[in-house]
Amino acid sequence: PGEDILDTPGLFNYQSIAENLIRKGVEHLTLRYGTVLGDVLDPRVQAYPIVPLDDPALDLARYEVNFQAAGTNMIIYPDANLFSAQHVAFVSDTMPIPKRIKRDYYLSSSYAILHELLHCLQYKAMGPTSTENIWPKEFFCLFRTDAISLRDFS
């Protein structure tokens, strides 16, 4: 079997992973930064999977493989169990071993979910992202996610 087990359908429950990471992220941020964040931190952040349309004519795979924050209380995540051959082909540039794609999404979830959780906070505190504030917001989330995941969240 070896690495073949990593490609087993349903081996990784991405919904459960996302929900647990959001819950732990909210708990951690509340404990560590609660006095600063106040009511900005919304404990009702929910995880929703991207449901691929799987229509090669639409060529949507590039949009269906990424994590995204939506407003103040929604994180949209890719469920690699639902990836079609088109999705696998698209991500193979950055994840060149197809049997490891589900594992790689499992591993990247811990960083990406925290990153998107910070974007939810930003939306509530600063409003929607615009062309004027997109790069400062992204830079902040990259920097803070590294700090949280490496120092505080281990």
DRENTIBA-808348 format. One line per field, with one value per residue: residue number from 1; residue in three letters; x, y, z of N, C-alpha, C, O in turn. Coordinates in pm, 1 decimal. Layout:
n = NUM; ...
res = Ala; ...
n.X = X; ...
n.Y = Y; ...
n.Z = Z; ...
ca.X = X; ...
ca.Y = Y; ...
ca.Z = Z; ...
c.X = X; ...
c.Y = Y; ...
c.Z = Z; ...
o.X = X; ...
o.Y = Y; ...
o.Z = Z; ...
***
This chain:
n = 1; 2; 3; 4; 5; 6; 7; 8; 9; 10; 11; 12; 13; 14; 15; 16; 17; 18; 19; 20; 21; 22; 23; 24; 25; 26; 27; 28; 29; 30; 31; 32; 33; 34; 35; 36; 37; 38; 39; 40; 41; 42; 43; 44; 45; 46; 47; 48; 49; 50; 51; 52; 53; 54; 55; 56; 57; 58; 59; 60; 61; 62; 63; 64; 65; 66; 67; 68; 69; 70; 71; 72; 73; 74; 75; 76; 77; 78; 79; 80; 81; 82; 83; 84; 85; 86; 87; 88; 89; 90; 91; 92; 93; 94; 95; 96; 97; 98; 99; 100; 101; 102; 103; 104; 105; 106; 107; 108; 109; 110; 111; 112; 113; 114; 115; 116; 117; 118; 119; 120; 121; 122; 123; 124; 125; 126; 127; 128; 129; 130; 131; 132; 133; 134; 135; 136; 137; 138; 139; 140; 141; 142; 143; 144; 145; 146; 147; 148; 149; 150; 151; 152; 153; 154
res = Pro; Gly; Glu; Asp; Ile; Leu; Asp; Thr; Pro; Gly; Leu; Phe; Asn; Tyr; Gln; Ser; Ile; Ala; Glu; Asn; Leu; Ile; Arg; Lys; Gly; Val; Glu; His; Leu; Thr; Leu; Arg; Tyr; Gly; Thr; Val; Leu; Gly; Asp; Val; Leu; Asp; Pro; Arg; Val; Gln; Ala; Tyr; Pro; Ile; Val; Pro; Leu; Asp; Asp; Pro; Ala; Leu; Asp; Leu; Ala; Arg; Tyr; Glu; Val; Asn; Phe; Gln; Ala; Ala; Gly; Thr; Asn; Met; Ile; Ile; Tyr; Pro; Asp; Ala; Asn; Leu; Phe; Ser; Ala; Gln; His; Val; Ala; Phe; Val; Ser; Asp; Thr; Met; Pro; Ile; Pro; Lys; Arg; Ile; Lys; Arg; Asp; Tyr; Tyr; Leu; Ser; Ser; Ser; Tyr; Ala; Ile; Leu; His; Glu; Leu; Leu; His; Cys; Leu; Gln; Tyr; Lys; Ala; Met; Gly; Pro; Thr; Ser; Thr; Glu; Asn; Ile; Trp; Pro; Lys; Glu; Phe; Phe; Cys; Leu; Phe; Arg; Thr; Asp; Ala; Ile; Ser; Leu; Arg; Asp; Phe; Ser
n.X = 81.8; 171.8; 213.9; -26.7; -242.9; -286.0; -443.8; -692.9; -1041.5; -1222.6; -1048.5; -949.2; -1141.4; -1250.2; -1442.1; -1478.3; -1215.6; -1188.3; -1392.5; -1301.6; -1052.6; -1136.6; -1288.4; -1088.1; -913.5; -1070.0; -1108.4; -842.2; -764.2; -947.0; -871.6; -605.1; -608.5; -842.9; -916.5; -831.0; -957.1; -1227.0; -1567.8; -1523.6; -1434.1; -1602.9; -1764.1; -1920.6; -1828.2; -1845.5; -1777.2; -1771.1; -1787.9; -1637.2; -1824.0; -1746.9; -1823.1; -1756.0; -1749.1; -1590.2; -1602.0; -1649.7; -1419.1; -1344.9; -1179.8; -950.0; -1059.9; -1182.0; -1014.7; -905.8; -875.6; -1104.3; -1218.3; -1535.1; -1702.3; -1791.1; -1829.4; -1784.1; -1600.8; -1473.5; -1379.2; -1166.8; -1262.3; -1075.3; -1149.0; -1347.2; -1236.9; -1198.9; -1052.9; -973.0; -927.3; -716.5; -524.5; -488.0; -382.0; -150.2; 81.2; 181.4; 159.3; 301.9; 277.1; 28.2; -96.3; -56.3; -207.6; -451.7; -351.5; -175.2; -358.7; -483.9; -269.8; -216.2; -446.1; -438.5; -289.1; -413.8; -685.3; -664.7; -553.9; -764.2; -954.8; -851.9; -894.1; -1172.9; -1204.1; -1084.3; -1265.0; -1490.1; -1388.2; -1275.9; -1421.4; -1520.0; -1280.5; -1085.5; -947.0; -766.4; -693.3; -622.5; -358.5; -224.0; -398.1; -368.6; -94.9; -80.3; -236.1; -81.8; 154.7; 62.2; -65.0; 151.3; 286.6; 96.9; 46.8; 300.3; 408.1; 204.4; 0.2; 78.2
n.Y = -121.2; 146.5; 480.6; 484.2; 472.0; 733.7; 840.3; 748.1; 765.7; 982.9; 957.8; 1184.0; 1403.3; 1683.1; 1873.9; 1834.2; 1884.8; 2157.7; 2276.5; 2215.0; 2348.8; 2614.9; 2647.3; 2604.2; 2808.2; 3041.0; 3012.2; 3030.5; 3288.9; 3444.0; 3391.6; 3483.1; 3741.5; 3862.6; 4096.0; 4299.2; 4248.8; 4240.4; 4257.8; 4202.4; 3953.4; 3688.7; 3416.7; 3254.3; 3172.6; 2988.1; 2686.4; 2609.0; 2384.3; 2401.2; 2321.3; 2152.1; 2233.6; 2081.1; 2099.1; 2084.9; 2269.5; 2515.1; 2568.9; 2606.3; 2510.0; 2637.2; 2818.9; 2666.3; 2538.7; 2673.3; 2828.1; 3052.9; 3355.1; 3480.0; 3756.3; 3820.8; 3581.5; 3337.6; 3074.2; 2941.0; 2636.8; 2411.8; 2081.6; 1822.0; 1562.1; 1578.4; 1650.2; 1662.2; 1512.9; 1737.4; 1927.1; 1804.1; 1807.8; 2083.9; 2161.3; 2018.8; 2148.3; 2274.8; 2077.8; 1815.0; 1534.0; 1326.6; 1136.8; 1246.2; 1471.4; 1495.3; 1462.0; 1680.9; 1894.0; 1852.3; 1909.5; 2178.2; 2298.8; 2371.3; 2605.4; 2767.3; 2791.6; 2935.2; 3168.6; 3262.1; 3299.3; 3521.6; 3707.3; 3717.7; 3851.4; 4093.2; 4188.5; 4241.2; 4436.4; 4632.1; 4649.7; 4567.6; 4425.4; 4622.5; 4768.9; 4949.2; 4856.6; 4590.9; 4472.0; 4554.8; 4425.5; 4155.9; 4115.8; 4158.1; 3937.8; 3723.6; 3760.2; 3756.5; 3504.6; 3331.9; 3393.8; 3318.2; 3045.6; 2931.3; 3007.5; 3046.6; 2858.7; 2600.6
n.Z = 0.0; 98.3; 1.5; -129.2; 39.7; 115.0; -79.6; -39.7; -64.3; 146.1; 360.0; 484.1; 667.6; 572.9; 646.7; 923.5; 1004.1; 930.5; 1089.8; 1351.1; 1354.1; 1322.5; 1556.9; 1755.2; 1679.4; 1726.0; 2002.7; 2090.1; 1997.5; 2138.6; 2404.8; 2402.9; 2283.9; 2354.4; 2505.0; 2343.7; 2099.0; 2161.8; 2082.2; 1820.7; 1743.5; 1622.0; 1741.0; 1588.7; 1342.8; 1049.3; 861.5; 519.6; 252.6; -72.1; -344.5; -617.1; -956.1; -1168.6; -1453.6; -1739.8; -1948.4; -1830.6; -1690.3; -1411.0; -1214.7; -1107.5; -930.7; -744.3; -569.7; -358.0; -32.6; 128.5; 280.7; 370.5; 428.9; 772.7; 904.5; 768.2; 630.8; 345.9; 212.9; 26.5; -53.9; -87.2; -135.0; -319.2; -556.7; -907.2; -1203.8; -1342.3; -1139.5; -1001.3; -1203.4; -1224.0; -969.2; -970.4; -1044.4; -817.5; -633.1; -697.7; -674.7; -728.7; -551.9; -306.9; -277.7; -130.1; 128.7; 135.9; 125.7; 368.9; 544.2; 474.4; 558.0; 831.5; 842.5; 647.6; 730.1; 972.4; 870.2; 705.5; 902.9; 1034.6; 829.7; 839.5; 1083.6; 1015.3; 824.7; 978.9; 1153.6; 982.9; 751.4; 409.1; 178.4; -39.0; -340.1; -240.2; 14.8; 3.9; -8.9; 234.0; 417.1; 343.0; 386.0; 665.3; 754.2; 662.6; 808.5; 1080.1; 1090.8; 1061.0; 1299.4; 1494.0; 1433.7; 1453.6; 1705.4; 1905.9; 1862.1; 1867.2
ca.X = 0.0; 254.8; 147.3; -159.8; -343.2; -311.9; -542.1; -817.1; -1153.3; -1275.3; -946.3; -947.0; -1272.8; -1214.7; -1541.6; -1442.0; -1088.0; -1214.0; -1470.1; -1215.0; -954.2; -1205.8; -1320.3; -963.9; -861.9; -1151.1; -1074.0; -707.2; -762.7; -1022.3; -788.3; -482.0; -628.2; -982.4; -935.2; -807.4; -1053.7; -1361.8; -1675.0; -1488.6; -1420.0; -1734.0; -1747.5; -2011.8; -1769.3; -1881.4; -1699.8; -1852.2; -1703.4; -1660.8; -1876.9; -1704.3; -1924.0; -1706.1; -1783.6; -1466.0; -1624.8; -1645.0; -1281.0; -1352.5; -1093.8; -859.1; -1133.2; -1242.1; -909.5; -847.2; -947.1; -1150.0; -1306.1; -1648.8; -1765.1; -1742.8; -1852.9; -1784.3; -1476.6; -1500.7; -1258.9; -1174.4; -1266.3; -997.5; -1219.6; -1439.2; -1162.4; -1204.7; -924.4; -940.3; -870.4; -586.7; -433.7; -458.1; -295.3; -29.1; 198.6; 234.8; 154.7; 331.6; 253.4; -118.0; -141.3; -36.4; -288.7; -544.1; -268.3; -124.9; -468.1; -499.0; -162.2; -228.0; -566.5; -410.6; -244.1; -510.8; -805.9; -630.5; -535.5; -896.8; -1020.5; -806.2; -965.2; -1308.2; -1189.5; -1057.3; -1387.9; -1577.0; -1326.0; -1235.3; -1508.0; -1479.4; -1151.7; -1092.9; -817.1; -677.4; -645.5; -603.7; -224.0; -198.7; -474.5; -307.5; 34.0; -108.6; -279.9; 33.0; 245.1; -0.9; -89.0; 279.6; 314.7; 2.4; 62.3; 432.6; 437.0; 92.4; -101.0; 135.5
ca.Y = 0.0; 266.9; 609.8; 468.4; 497.6; 877.9; 874.7; 680.8; 859.2; 999.9; 943.3; 1311.9; 1466.3; 1824.9; 1951.5; 1822.8; 1954.6; 2302.2; 2316.4; 2208.8; 2456.1; 2741.7; 2650.6; 2623.3; 2941.3; 3139.6; 2998.0; 3082.8; 3434.5; 3502.2; 3381.4; 3562.5; 3880.5; 3898.2; 4233.7; 4388.5; 4221.7; 4268.9; 4187.6; 4182.1; 3810.1; 3625.6; 3272.4; 3180.9; 3150.7; 2855.5; 2631.7; 2559.3; 2329.3; 2438.4; 2207.4; 2172.8; 2218.2; 1971.7; 2120.7; 2127.0; 2384.6; 2638.0; 2584.6; 2669.4; 2440.6; 2731.8; 2890.0; 2569.4; 2469.5; 2768.2; 2867.9; 3190.6; 3409.5; 3551.9; 3835.8; 3809.5; 3453.8; 3224.1; 3031.7; 2844.1; 2556.2; 2305.9; 1943.5; 1748.1; 1437.2; 1605.5; 1696.9; 1586.3; 1507.8; 1876.3; 1989.1; 1741.5; 1861.3; 2223.9; 2174.3; 1938.1; 2235.8; 2301.7; 1950.4; 1729.3; 1390.8; 1317.4; 1058.3; 1325.5; 1594.1; 1498.7; 1485.7; 1817.9; 1983.4; 1833.6; 1983.5; 2322.2; 2348.9; 2433.7; 2742.4; 2842.8; 2822.0; 3046.3; 3286.9; 3310.0; 3346.7; 3660.4; 3789.9; 3741.0; 3956.9; 4218.8; 4234.3; 4299.1; 4555.7; 4732.0; 4649.2; 4485.2; 4448.9; 4704.3; 4777.5; 5030.7; 4791.8; 4446.0; 4425.8; 4561.4; 4320.8; 4026.0; 4111.9; 4138.9; 3800.0; 3634.4; 3778.9; 3711.2; 3360.4; 3269.7; 3411.8; 3238.4; 2901.5; 2885.6; 3032.7; 3036.0; 2758.8; 2466.2
ca.Z = 0.0; 103.0; -13.6; -188.6; 143.1; 121.1; -181.6; -4.1; -50.4; 281.1; 463.6; 554.9; 677.6; 569.1; 721.7; 1064.5; 1020.4; 925.2; 1208.0; 1469.2; 1347.2; 1348.3; 1700.6; 1830.0; 1646.8; 1798.2; 2145.1; 2111.3; 1978.8; 2249.7; 2523.9; 2390.7; 2240.4; 2379.4; 2550.9; 2229.1; 1993.4; 2208.8; 2011.6; 1680.1; 1720.8; 1616.4; 1759.5; 1501.4; 1210.6; 998.6; 749.8; 408.6; 146.9; -211.2; -418.0; -755.3; -1060.2; -1252.5; -1593.7; -1805.8; -2035.8; -1750.8; -1644.3; -1279.4; -1118.4; -1040.1; -825.6; -653.6; -494.3; -262.7; 88.6; 117.5; 384.0; 313.5; 533.1; 910.5; 971.7; 677.6; 566.9; 240.4; 199.5; -74.1; -5.7; -187.3; -167.3; -429.8; -673.3; -1031.8; -1274.6; -1377.8; -1019.4; -977.9; -1304.9; -1193.6; -852.2; -984.3; -1056.7; -684.2; -560.0; -812.3; -654.6; -714.5; -436.4; -185.0; -282.1; -15.3; 246.9; 130.7; 165.0; 512.8; 610.2; 451.6; 625.7; 961.2; 818.1; 567.6; 808.0; 1063.0; 785.4; 665.7; 1024.6; 1052.4; 731.1; 892.9; 1183.8; 943.9; 760.3; 1081.9; 1211.6; 884.1; 634.7; 295.4; 113.9; -159.9; -407.8; -157.4; 137.4; -12.2; 23.2; 379.5; 484.7; 313.9; 455.1; 807.0; 778.3; 643.9; 921.8; 1204.5; 1086.6; 1092.3; 1442.1; 1572.0; 1412.0; 1496.0; 1845.5; 1998.5; 1829.8; 1861.2
c.X = 85.4; 173.3; 8.1; -270.0; -379.9; -417.7; -677.8; -929.7; -1203.6; -1174.2; -938.4; -1087.3; -1250.0; -1315.2; -1506.8; -1312.0; -1111.4; -1289.1; -1383.7; -1111.4; -1016.9; -1234.6; -1194.9; -903.2; -936.6; -1119.2; -937.7; -703.8; -837.6; -937.7; -670.4; -506.9; -769.7; -1004.5; -915.0; -917.6; -1196.2; -1465.1; -1645.4; -1480.4; -1555.9; -1718.3; -1837.6; -1957.1; -1795.5; -1792.9; -1794.9; -1760.1; -1737.4; -1710.2; -1842.7; -1817.9; -1886.1; -1755.8; -1660.1; -1482.9; -1615.4; -1504.2; -1274.6; -1255.7; -1004.7; -927.7; -1186.0; -1139.9; -847.9; -937.1; -985.2; -1230.9; -1417.4; -1719.0; -1706.6; -1753.1; -1855.9; -1644.3; -1512.3; -1370.8; -1276.9; -1177.2; -1198.8; -1059.4; -1309.9; -1368.3; -1179.5; -1064.1; -878.6; -876.7; -730.4; -484.9; -394.2; -360.7; -164.1; 96.5; 262.7; 236.8; 177.9; 307.6; 104.0; -165.2; -125.4; -126.0; -382.5; -467.4; -219.1; -233.4; -496.6; -394.6; -176.8; -350.3; -533.6; -364.5; -354.9; -635.8; -778.8; -615.9; -671.7; -977.3; -978.9; -871.8; -1109.5; -1305.9; -1168.6; -1184.4; -1479.0; -1520.0; -1305.7; -1325.2; -1450.2; -1341.1; -1174.0; -955.4; -717.8; -620.2; -615.3; -464.5; -188.6; -273.8; -409.3; -174.3; 14.0; -146.9; -166.2; 125.3; 185.5; -26.6; 39.3; 307.3; 223.9; 31.7; 196.8; 455.2; 320.3; 5.6; -44.8; 110.2
c.Y = 126.4; 393.8; 598.9; 499.0; 646.0; 922.9; 809.2; 783.4; 862.8; 983.0; 1069.1; 1372.2; 1617.3; 1912.6; 1950.8; 1897.5; 2104.9; 2349.6; 2317.5; 2320.1; 2592.2; 2754.5; 2677.3; 2760.8; 3050.7; 3133.4; 3060.6; 3235.2; 3505.1; 3502.9; 3478.1; 3710.8; 3932.8; 4041.3; 4333.4; 4372.6; 4255.5; 4188.8; 4167.7; 4033.7; 3742.9; 3474.4; 3189.6; 3161.4; 3006.1; 2815.7; 2574.4; 2505.3; 2391.4; 2312.1; 2229.4; 2149.7; 2109.8; 1980.8; 2172.4; 2250.4; 2516.3; 2668.1; 2658.6; 2611.0; 2536.6; 2806.5; 2796.0; 2495.5; 2556.7; 2790.7; 3014.9; 3229.7; 3485.3; 3625.9; 3809.3; 3669.7; 3331.8; 3199.0; 2920.5; 2768.6; 2452.5; 2168.8; 1858.3; 1612.3; 1454.3; 1647.7; 1601.6; 1580.5; 1648.4; 1949.3; 1934.5; 1795.0; 2005.0; 2236.6; 2097.7; 2022.8; 2262.1; 2177.1; 1839.3; 1579.7; 1370.9; 1240.7; 1134.2; 1449.6; 1602.8; 1524.6; 1629.4; 1918.5; 1971.3; 1918.1; 2134.2; 2382.2; 2423.3; 2577.9; 2823.6; 2881.2; 2937.1; 3176.5; 3346.3; 3358.3; 3491.0; 3753.7; 3817.0; 3852.4; 4092.2; 4274.8; 4302.0; 4429.9; 4667.7; 4739.7; 4565.8; 4521.7; 4528.6; 4706.7; 4857.6; 4955.0; 4642.7; 4400.4; 4444.3; 4452.7; 4184.6; 4011.1; 4087.2; 3993.9; 3700.9; 3640.4; 3722.2; 3561.1; 3286.4; 3277.6; 3324.2; 3090.3; 2850.7; 2899.1; 2995.5; 2913.1; 2618.1; 2391.0
c.Z = 0.0; 94.2; -75.6; -87.2; 150.8; 21.7; -155.2; 10.2; 94.6; 392.8; 549.4; 550.8; 687.5; 642.9; 870.5; 1094.0; 1026.3; 1049.5; 1333.8; 1469.6; 1373.9; 1497.4; 1783.3; 1803.8; 1721.5; 1947.8; 2174.2; 2101.2; 2091.7; 2376.4; 2517.6; 2365.5; 2270.0; 2422.7; 2438.8; 2125.4; 2035.2; 2132.4; 1863.8; 1647.8; 1732.1; 1630.1; 1667.9; 1359.7; 1169.3; 881.2; 645.6; 299.4; 11.1; -280.5; -565.2; -854.8; -1160.8; -1397.0; -1665.3; -1894.3; -1958.8; -1699.3; -1510.2; -1177.3; -1041.8; -925.5; -717.5; -566.6; -385.3; -142.0; 74.5; 241.2; 312.6; 426.3; 670.0; 968.4; 879.4; 621.5; 469.8; 215.0; 88.0; -6.3; -112.4; -219.9; -288.6; -558.3; -792.4; -1092.5; -1313.0; -1258.9; -991.8; -1077.6; -1272.0; -1076.4; -865.9; -1005.8; -920.8; -595.7; -661.3; -793.8; -626.7; -591.7; -304.6; -179.1; -162.8; 113.9; 251.1; 166.7; 314.2; 587.3; 593.2; 520.4; 754.0; 945.0; 751.5; 646.6; 905.2; 985.5; 748.6; 786.3; 1054.3; 951.4; 776.4; 997.1; 1116.8; 882.7; 861.9; 1135.9; 1109.7; 761.8; 521.3; 241.6; -13.9; -226.3; -324.6; -37.3; 123.6; 30.0; 170.8; 456.5; 464.4; 387.3; 604.4; 836.1; 759.8; 764.8; 1050.2; 1203.6; 1116.3; 1242.1; 1527.8; 1556.5; 1460.3; 1645.7; 1935.7; 1980.6; 1824.8; 1990.6
o.X = 72.2; 77.0; -67.3; -377.6; -491.8; -475.1; -767.1; -916.7; -1224.3; -1210.5; -923.0; -1144.8; -1232.7; -1277.0; -1506.1; -1300.1; -1060.8; -1253.3; -1391.7; -1084.9; -956.7; -1208.9; -1195.4; -848.0; -874.9; -1104.6; -921.4; -646.6; -797.3; -932.5; -639.9; -435.9; -810.6; -1102.5; -975.5; -966.1; -1277.4; -1452.9; -1731.5; -1515.6; -1616.3; -1664.5; -1830.9; -2033.9; -1770.2; -1740.1; -1887.7; -1665.5; -1851.7; -1644.8; -1902.0; -1898.2; -1971.9; -1799.3; -1627.2; -1388.3; -1577.0; -1474.2; -1207.1; -1250.4; -985.5; -860.7; -1229.6; -1175.3; -747.4; -1058.9; -910.1; -1302.5; -1395.9; -1786.9; -1588.0; -1691.8; -1923.2; -1578.4; -1573.0; -1265.2; -1389.0; -1102.2; -1258.7; -1025.7; -1345.5; -1433.9; -1175.0; -969.3; -758.6; -781.7; -637.8; -371.3; -278.7; -266.2; -75.9; 207.6; 385.1; 308.0; 82.3; 317.5; 57.8; -266.7; -176.2; -118.8; -392.0; -513.2; -220.5; -204.3; -530.2; -427.9; -152.6; -357.3; -593.7; -398.6; -385.8; -686.5; -861.7; -660.6; -691.7; -1059.4; -1061.7; -902.1; -1162.1; -1394.5; -1227.7; -1208.7; -1537.5; -1595.0; -1316.7; -1307.1; -1345.9; -1293.1; -1269.7; -859.1; -597.1; -510.0; -585.6; -452.6; -127.1; -219.6; -396.7; -145.2; 83.6; -96.5; -156.1; 168.4; 252.4; -11.2; 37.5; 346.8; 270.0; 40.4; 206.2; 515.5; 337.2; -56.9; -113.8; 151.3
o.Y = 207.5; 413.4; 696.2; 546.2; 680.3; 1030.8; 814.8; 878.3; 758.7; 992.9; 1061.8; 1390.0; 1671.7; 2016.5; 2055.6; 1964.9; 2172.4; 2451.8; 2410.6; 2379.7; 2676.0; 2858.7; 2763.3; 2823.0; 3142.9; 3237.1; 3134.4; 3302.2; 3612.8; 3603.4; 3546.5; 3796.1; 4035.7; 4103.1; 4440.6; 4471.3; 4295.2; 4067.1; 4121.3; 3992.2; 3740.6; 3410.0; 3066.7; 3136.1; 2913.3; 2901.4; 2500.6; 2572.7; 2428.7; 2208.0; 2315.0; 2057.7; 2053.9; 1881.2; 2290.5; 2327.0; 2618.4; 2783.2; 2760.8; 2658.4; 2519.0; 2852.4; 2840.9; 2400.0; 2518.0; 2774.2; 3093.5; 3147.7; 3546.4; 3565.0; 3779.0; 3641.2; 3233.3; 3290.2; 2819.9; 2829.4; 2410.7; 2144.2; 1826.8; 1552.8; 1356.1; 1677.7; 1479.3; 1636.9; 1675.8; 2025.5; 2010.2; 1824.3; 2043.2; 2315.1; 2110.9; 1973.2; 2270.8; 2172.5; 1775.8; 1505.0; 1395.1; 1277.7; 1090.1; 1525.2; 1708.3; 1600.7; 1692.9; 2018.8; 2070.5; 1989.4; 2209.9; 2503.7; 2526.8; 2663.2; 2934.8; 2992.3; 3027.0; 3281.9; 3467.2; 3449.0; 3572.7; 3868.3; 3926.1; 3937.8; 4192.5; 4395.3; 4406.7; 4524.2; 4785.2; 4827.2; 4502.1; 4633.9; 4504.7; 4651.7; 4836.7; 4986.0; 4576.3; 4299.0; 4354.7; 4394.5; 4106.8; 3905.7; 4004.6; 3933.9; 3603.7; 3537.4; 3647.4; 3496.3; 3187.4; 3178.6; 3262.7; 3017.7; 2736.2; 2811.0; 2920.4; 2867.8; 2525.5; 2275.7
o.Z = -91.7; 168.3; -74.1; -124.1; 188.6; 36.2; -239.7; 87.6; 157.0; 510.0; 671.3; 443.4; 796.6; 696.8; 935.1; 1196.3; 1115.9; 1108.2; 1414.0; 1574.0; 1441.0; 1557.5; 1871.4; 1894.6; 1774.6; 2012.4; 2271.3; 2187.2; 2135.5; 2447.3; 2615.2; 2418.8; 2216.2; 2381.1; 2439.0; 2070.1; 1951.6; 2118.8; 1789.0; 1537.4; 1839.3; 1539.9; 1669.9; 1266.8; 1246.1; 810.3; 678.7; 258.5; -15.4; -275.1; -630.8; -839.0; -1229.2; -1454.8; -1654.0; -1912.8; -2015.8; -1667.7; -1497.9; -1063.9; -921.5; -833.1; -611.5; -497.4; -325.7; -149.2; 16.7; 298.6; 207.9; 509.1; 683.3; 1071.3; 909.5; 571.6; 506.8; 197.8; 59.0; 88.1; -215.2; -322.3; -353.8; -658.1; -778.8; -1037.9; -1316.0; -1277.2; -962.6; -1040.5; -1290.6; -1083.7; -781.0; -987.1; -910.4; -495.3; -706.0; -891.1; -515.2; -532.6; -201.5; -82.2; -100.2; 199.2; 356.5; 231.9; 378.9; 681.9; 687.3; 539.0; 782.8; 1026.9; 794.3; 631.4; 918.7; 1030.7; 759.4; 773.0; 1094.5; 984.5; 754.3; 999.3; 1156.7; 888.3; 834.4; 1161.3; 1144.5; 677.1; 535.5; 258.0; -87.5; -172.8; -336.6; 7.8; 222.8; 98.7; 228.6; 550.4; 558.9; 443.8; 663.6; 931.0; 834.7; 816.5; 1121.5; 1307.1; 1189.5; 1303.8; 1624.0; 1655.5; 1504.4; 1706.9; 2031.8; 2076.5; 1782.1; 2004.0
***
